[in-house]
Amino acid sequence: MRRILSSFIAITLLAGCSSTAADDGPITLRMTTWSANPAHVELFNAIAAEYQASNPDISVTFDALPLENYTTTVTTQIAGGNAPDIAWILESAAPDFVASGALVPLDGIANADDLSPAATALWRRDGTLMGYPFSTSPFGVFVNTDLLASAGQTLPTGAGWTWEKTVAVASATAAKTGKQGLVVRDFDYKDWTNLATVFRGWGAEAWSADGKTCGFTQQPMVDAMTFLHQAIFTAKALPAPGVAADFFAGESAMTIAQISRASLLKDAKFGWTLVPLPAGPSGPYSVIGQGGLGVLKKGKNADAAAAFVTFFTNPANSAKLAQFFPPPRQSQLNASTLAQANPLLEPEQLQTVVVDGIANGVVKPSHTGSAEIGQAVRAALDPLWKADADVTAVLTGVCAAIDPLLAK
């Protein structure tokens, strides 16, 4: 197994920090991202071009890396002496990056007093902002209303929008149409953290708030994973392992995703809507995914990178980015402001999924040593994805695998 994230960063810090100022001459900043979505790339490049117009000696390139191995690739680059100047950091890796000392403080961010304390909590060390969570995005459910109608199904609303009803509709639609029912996007039986969008409906947590106690054997998690297992193998409401289905290509009735995916529906050939996550046994809830920008001390141009991040995240550009990435700026977290940047979504959808979701939601699981813990959980969960799996036994195995890691 590759070394965990904190080990990579520790090695680079022991080797000494690079200069925070570049040599005289043109500077090319490299920012790693996990998105190659053309709409995202176009917006990033437009912001970079505007910056370069006022700073002709500075250019910015965006290096899109595969999501599945994104953090591992970035940390390998750091350890190998090829650190990016700026990195898009996933919430799961934030505790390691923030605590390690590998990042340049960002308290110089423009209008920093506008940042939501809740949105920035994961990105601070001793009160200092170490990463800027430019994307604070709750998950919702995109629904192919045409596919439901063709199956004689209607979308449950109000108090009827529960996980039980959702799985029933997804199952019936899949059986009638030959398409898939509900897809947890980017899960694919690999990234288990995306299942938090389901299991938190039961009040389940991967580990305790202090990060020291495994939560997989607690009753809420057992109940949630039992429900999920039955939804996959009995109700056939979710694609089975090895089955791929792209909602945005019309291949499934529903998908759990963030509003950044809405751009994929610009030319959709089917009717669709966006609704909040279904209520679980513990009631309504929201789960948030965050992406933060960090300036690497080991990058070659730390000062220039910090200046670009300040520009990239200023109020004007934050409003542009809100088309895909809900900002942490309190002044912009309202339906009317978000609607200006999101013409495909109705103000009511933005209010219920995004604004209310940020106000009431919790961030996906994160922990120091996230790479090693995440790999251990994934491996221990593998036996669950079989029709005859013993759910309780599998979850007991998960805790056995990660208890020593949580205790570090």
Disulfide bonds with the S-S distance in Angstrom:
Cys214-Cys399 2.05
